[in-house]
Amino acid sequence: MIETTHSEISIRRQCDLIGLNRSSFYMKPATESVLNLHLMRLIDEQYLKTPFYGYPRMTAQLRRAGYAVNPKRVARLMQIMGLKALFPKHKTSISAPGHKIYPYLLRGMTITHSNQVWSTDITYIPMKSGFMYLVAIIDWFSRYILTWRLSNTLDGAFCVVALNQALANGQPKIFNTDQGSQFTAHAFTQPLLDANIRISMDGRGRALDNIFIERFWRTIKYEDIYLKDYETVPALKIGLTDYFDFYNHQRLHQSLEYRTPFEVYQQHSNVEKTS
């Protein structure tokens, strides 16, 4: 880890040596009180199990666990986390008036190859002394994570950066998102339109319209985030870099006949190019 005192190597050089962008080193996680951070962690874990819980049920669940919380407090914490209580799914992104909403294109579609459909979403990342937000872009066929970015706010800029990074290495026929303001904004949709990529958006309240990224959030949280309990943004960035490499290149998926996402992505990308 990077030493800020008693080191003969500059912070810039240390960041270069471990492949960490200096902006990530100086980025601070968003914070709340210690108790609220603990409650938010519990809410996050419960939502992975019961994504249909709004703040009334979540309040009841926390009370059963011994926490004297009121619905107003739980609703506020869920809002900070980006969990919309009215809809039966993670709603880390909230729709914005005036943004164009595109129809959902994937219902009944058979996914046969890589780069046919990509999708994205944002999730809340609990940390020991704060929290961050993570966006990732996934290839539906192979489950390969094409790119990801962290932010300490729900501003859509980090989503645009992730999108442009993914498009620099390829493009899908269809790109699916939810109806959140980060994804309906002109800055996000225009690069897709410029590349003649069809835009698909989840129906409101439909938890299964973006199912593969939803499943991935559960995987990364139980296999890495909750186990590591990261203290700093640099530690989180390094840890996630390692996990994404493991997930893409080493983790065997039963649904992929015990192959890795990268193996399937590469094989079926080549098939599509030559077909």
Secondary structure, 3 states (H helix, E strand, C coil): CCCCCCCCCCHHHHHHHHCCCHHHHHCCCECCCHHHHHHHHHHHHHHHHCCCCCHHHHHHHHHHCCCCCCHHHHHHHHHHHCCCCCCCCCCCCCCCCCCCCCCCCCCCCCCCCCCCEEEEEEEEEEECCEEEEEEEEEECCCCCEEEEEEECCCCCHHHHHHHHHHHCCCCCCEEEECCCHHHHCHHHHHHHHHCCCEEEECCCCCCCCCHHHHHHHHHHHHHHHHHHCCCCHHHHHHHHHHHHHHHHHCCCEHHHCCECHHHHHHHHHHHHHHC
